[in-house]
Amino acid sequence: MTTVNQQYRRLNPAGANPREISEVVNNLVDGKSNNVKTVTLNTGWATSTTIYDERIGFNSIILLTPSSDSAEQDTAPYGSFSNNNGQLSPSVGATAVIVFDSTEIANGVYLDSLSKIYVRNAGTYNFQYSLELSNTNNDGEYADVWFRVNGVDVPNSSTRFYMSARKSTGAPSYVVGSMNFFQSLNANDYVEVAGAVSNTTVNLVFIPESLTIPRPKTPAVIFTVNYIAPLSMDNVLVTSQGKGEAIVSHYANDTADKTYKYLVVG
């Protein structure tokens, strides 16, 4: 959607009087011309918006700048997800994916089917997990944890976390398993965290908040996503153009009134 910001005088192609010519020239000297308009980005998680403007040509330069609060506050995709109920291990030798029950915060990233973290934008992401692992066995045990993309194991992404034997009955041993990795993804790809254990005494545990020893709750899993590349000072850019129109690419958008002013030169 585009709207005209100003309408300055245009000269009659067949001829104009000196006063009209002076007015137009003075406006141009002051930077006032009719090649400034606005465009509001499409919603519904659209990743492109088309500008229709008769002034646009194949070689035009199109400059964009935010002109609304929503546009100025635009950010790169991110997300934070957690498991606040814990998760039991599968049988020894079996693989299980880690599940989540809460979306703490998200933009351009979302949780589906309990375990799948989807991205709406192509690019390179930093994924990181923090696991609250416990072992109730009298012997030391371990958990192997790795990443999957679209259901396929990511090579060289596995880490082994070792837990010592429990301290005593009712007092398991704990270890925090943490790892991050960079992964290039296409739009609508998803990431999962998978794992296997040496014994079913190894589990992901949730620890509730305490008033006796004041502390917040301890999620069984915290998983964060951060878009890291490609980044620029402005993610809204013209990626193709032709006679009378141009396609503006941007982060997947579902925010209304994300409006930019644009200037057409040439």
C-alpha positions as CSV (number, residue, x, y, z in Angstrom):
1,M,0.0,0.0,0.0
2,T,1.4,3.4,-0.9
3,T,0.3,7.0,-0.3
4,V,1.5,10.3,-1.6
5,N,3.1,12.5,1.1
6,Q,3.1,15.8,-0.8
7,Q,1.8,17.1,-4.1
8,Y,4.0,19.9,-5.4
9,R,3.2,21.9,-8.6
10,R,4.0,20.2,-11.9
11,L,4.8,22.1,-15.0
12,N,2.6,21.9,-18.1
13,P,4.6,20.0,-20.7
14,A,3.3,22.4,-23.4
15,G,4.7,25.4,-21.5
16,A,4.6,27.3,-18.2
17,N,4.9,30.9,-17.1
18,P,8.0,32.2,-15.3
19,R,6.3,32.3,-11.9
20,E,5.4,28.6,-12.1
21,I,8.9,27.7,-13.2
22,S,10.4,29.6,-10.3
23,E,8.1,27.9,-7.8
24,V,9.1,24.4,-9.1
25,V,12.8,25.2,-9.2
26,N,12.8,26.8,-5.7
27,N,11.0,23.7,-4.4
28,L,13.6,21.4,-6.0
29,V,16.4,23.5,-4.5
30,D,14.8,23.0,-1.1
31,G,14.5,19.3,-1.6
32,K,10.8,19.3,-2.2
33,S,9.6,17.0,-5.0
34,N,6.9,14.5,-5.8
35,N,9.1,11.4,-5.7
36,V,8.6,10.8,-2.0
37,K,5.9,8.4,-0.8
38,T,5.2,5.8,1.8
39,V,4.8,2.0,1.8
40,T,3.3,-0.1,4.6
41,L,4.7,-3.7,4.8
42,N,2.3,-6.6,4.3
43,T,1.3,-8.6,7.3
44,G,0.4,-12.3,7.7
45,W,4.1,-13.1,8.1
46,A,4.8,-11.8,4.6
47,T,8.5,-11.5,3.7
48,S,8.0,-9.1,0.8
49,T,5.8,-6.1,-0.2
50,T,5.4,-4.6,-3.7
51,I,5.6,-0.9,-4.3
52,Y,3.5,0.3,-7.3
53,D,4.8,3.7,-8.5
54,E,4.9,5.0,-12.0
55,R,8.2,6.8,-11.2
56,I,10.1,3.6,-10.7
57,G,12.2,2.3,-13.5
58,F,14.7,-0.5,-14.0
59,N,17.6,1.7,-13.0
60,S,16.0,3.8,-10.3
61,I,17.5,4.2,-6.9
62,I,14.9,3.6,-4.2
63,L,15.8,4.7,-0.6
64,L,13.7,3.6,2.4
65,T,13.6,5.0,5.9
66,P,11.3,4.1,8.9
67,S,8.4,6.5,9.4
68,S,6.3,4.8,12.1
69,D,7.0,3.5,15.6
70,S,6.5,-0.1,14.5
71,A,9.0,0.3,11.7
72,E,11.6,1.9,14.0
73,Q,11.3,-0.8,16.5
74,D,11.7,-3.7,14.1
75,T,14.1,-6.3,15.2
76,A,15.9,-9.5,13.9
77,P,14.1,-12.8,14.7
78,Y,14.6,-14.3,18.1
79,G,12.9,-16.8,20.5
80,S,13.1,-18.3,24.0
81,F,11.3,-21.6,24.9
82,S,11.3,-23.7,28.1
83,N,10.1,-26.9,29.7
84,N,8.6,-26.3,33.1
85,N,7.4,-29.9,33.8
86,G,10.5,-32.1,33.3
87,Q,10.9,-35.0,31.0
88,L,11.6,-38.7,31.6
89,S,14.2,-40.5,29.6
90,P,13.3,-43.2,27.0
91,S,14.6,-46.7,27.3
92,V,18.4,-47.1,27.1
93,G,19.6,-46.9,23.6
94,A,16.5,-45.1,22.3
95,T,16.4,-41.6,21.0
96,A,14.0,-39.0,22.2
97,V,13.4,-35.3,21.2
98,I,13.2,-32.7,24.0
99,V,9.8,-31.1,24.3
100,F,8.8,-27.6,25.4
101,D,5.6,-26.3,27.1
102,S,6.2,-22.6,27.2
103,T,7.1,-19.8,24.8
104,E,8.8,-17.1,26.9
105,I,9.3,-14.6,24.0
106,A,9.4,-14.9,20.2
107,N,9.5,-12.9,17.0
108,G,9.8,-14.6,13.7
109,V,10.4,-18.0,15.4
110,Y,7.8,-20.3,16.8
111,L,7.2,-23.7,18.5
112,D,5.1,-26.4,16.9
113,S,4.4,-30.1,17.8
114,L,6.0,-29.5,21.2
115,S,9.5,-30.1,20.0
116,K,10.0,-28.3,16.7
117,I,11.3,-24.7,16.7
118,Y,10.5,-23.2,13.3
119,V,12.1,-20.1,11.7
120,R,10.2,-17.8,9.3
121,N,13.2,-16.2,7.7
122,A,16.2,-17.7,5.9
123,G,19.6,-17.0,7.4
124,T,22.1,-18.1,10.0
125,Y,21.0,-18.6,13.5
126,N,22.6,-19.3,16.9
127,F,20.7,-22.0,18.9
128,Q,21.5,-22.7,22.5
129,Y,20.1,-25.1,25.1
130,S,20.5,-25.4,28.8
131,L,19.4,-28.7,30.4
132,E,18.8,-29.4,34.0
133,L,19.9,-33.1,34.1
134,S,19.7,-35.4,37.2
135,N,20.8,-38.9,38.0
136,T,19.2,-41.0,40.7
137,N,21.4,-44.0,40.2
138,N,24.1,-45.2,42.6
139,D,26.5,-45.2,39.6
140,G,27.7,-42.4,37.3
141,E,25.6,-42.1,34.1
142,Y,25.7,-39.9,31.0
143,A,23.4,-38.3,28.4
144,D,24.3,-37.7,24.8
145,V,22.5,-34.6,23.3
146,W,22.6,-33.3,19.7
147,F,20.7,-31.1,17.2
148,R,18.4,-32.0,14.4
149,V,17.3,-29.9,11.4
150,N,14.1,-31.0,9.7
151,G,14.3,-34.4,11.4
152,V,17.9,-35.1,10.3
153,D,20.8,-35.3,12.8
154,V,23.3,-32.4,12.4
155,P,26.8,-33.8,12.0
156,N,29.4,-33.0,14.8
157,S,26.6,-31.6,17.0
158,S,26.5,-34.2,19.8
159,T,27.8,-33.6,23.3
160,R,28.1,-36.0,26.2
161,F,27.2,-34.9,29.7
162,Y,28.3,-37.0,32.6
163,M,26.5,-37.2,36.0
164,S,28.1,-38.6,39.1
165,A,26.3,-41.1,41.3
166,R,23.5,-39.7,43.5
167,K,24.6,-38.3,46.9
168,S,22.0,-40.4,48.8
169,T,18.4,-41.6,48.6
170,G,16.3,-38.7,47.6
171,A,19.4,-36.6,46.7
172,P,20.2,-37.1,43.0
173,S,23.3,-35.6,41.4
174,Y,22.8,-32.7,39.0
175,V,24.6,-31.2,36.0
176,V,23.7,-28.4,33.7
177,G,24.2,-29.4,30.0
178,S,24.7,-26.4,27.8
179,M,25.7,-26.0,24.2
180,N,25.2,-23.7,21.2
181,F,25.7,-24.0,17.5
182,F,25.4,-21.9,14.4
183,Q,23.2,-23.2,11.6
184,S,22.1,-21.8,8.2
185,L,18.4,-22.4,7.6
186,N,15.8,-21.8,4.9
187,A,12.5,-20.1,5.7
188,N,10.2,-22.7,7.4
189,D,13.0,-25.1,8.5
190,Y,12.8,-26.4,12.0
191,V,15.3,-27.4,14.7
192,E,15.0,-30.0,17.4
193,V,17.2,-31.2,20.3
194,A,17.5,-35.0,20.5
195,G,19.2,-37.2,23.1
196,A,19.9,-40.6,24.5
197,V,20.9,-41.8,27.9
198,S,23.0,-44.6,29.5
199,N,20.3,-45.3,32.1
200,T,16.7,-44.3,32.6
201,T,17.7,-42.9,36.0
202,V,18.9,-39.8,34.0
203,N,16.1,-37.3,33.5
204,L,15.3,-33.7,32.8
205,V,14.0,-32.2,36.0
206,F,12.0,-29.0,36.8
207,I,12.7,-27.5,40.2
208,P,9.9,-25.2,41.5
209,E,10.6,-21.8,43.1
210,S,11.3,-21.7,46.8
211,L,10.4,-19.3,49.5
212,T,12.5,-21.0,52.2
213,I,15.7,-20.3,50.2
214,P,14.4,-17.5,47.9
215,R,15.0,-18.4,44.3
216,P,13.0,-18.5,41.0
217,K,11.9,-21.7,39.4
218,T,14.5,-23.8,37.5
219,P,13.1,-24.9,34.1
220,A,14.1,-28.4,33.0
221,V,15.1,-26.9,29.6
222,I,15.8,-23.4,28.3
223,F,16.2,-23.1,24.5
224,T,17.1,-19.8,22.8
225,V,17.3,-18.7,19.2
226,N,19.0,-15.7,17.8
227,Y,19.2,-14.6,14.2
228,I,22.8,-13.5,13.5
229,A,23.3,-13.1,9.7
230,P,22.8,-11.5,7.4
231,L,22.4,-8.3,9.4
232,S,22.4,-4.7,8.2
233,M,21.3,-1.4,9.7
234,D,18.0,-1.9,7.9
235,N,16.5,-5.3,6.9
236,V,14.1,-3.6,4.5
237,L,15.6,-3.5,1.0
238,V,14.6,-3.5,-2.6
239,T,15.5,-6.8,-4.1
240,S,14.0,-6.4,-7.6
241,Q,12.4,-3.7,-9.7
242,G,10.9,-3.0,-13.1
243,K,8.8,-0.4,-14.8
244,G,6.3,1.0,-12.3
245,E,7.0,-1.4,-9.4
246,A,9.6,-2.7,-7.0
247,I,9.7,-5.6,-4.6
248,V,10.8,-4.8,-1.0
249,S,12.1,-7.8,1.0
250,H,12.0,-7.8,4.8
251,Y,11.8,-10.0,7.9
252,A,8.6,-12.0,8.1
253,N,6.1,-9.4,9.3
254,D,2.8,-9.7,11.2
255,T,2.9,-6.2,12.7
256,A,0.4,-3.6,11.5
257,D,1.4,-0.1,10.5
258,K,5.0,-0.9,9.8
259,T,5.4,2.0,7.5
260,Y,8.5,3.4,5.6
261,K,9.0,6.5,3.5
262,Y,10.7,6.0,0.3
263,L,12.4,8.2,-2.3
264,V,12.7,7.4,-6.0
265,V,15.7,8.8,-7.8
266,G,16.3,8.3,-11.5
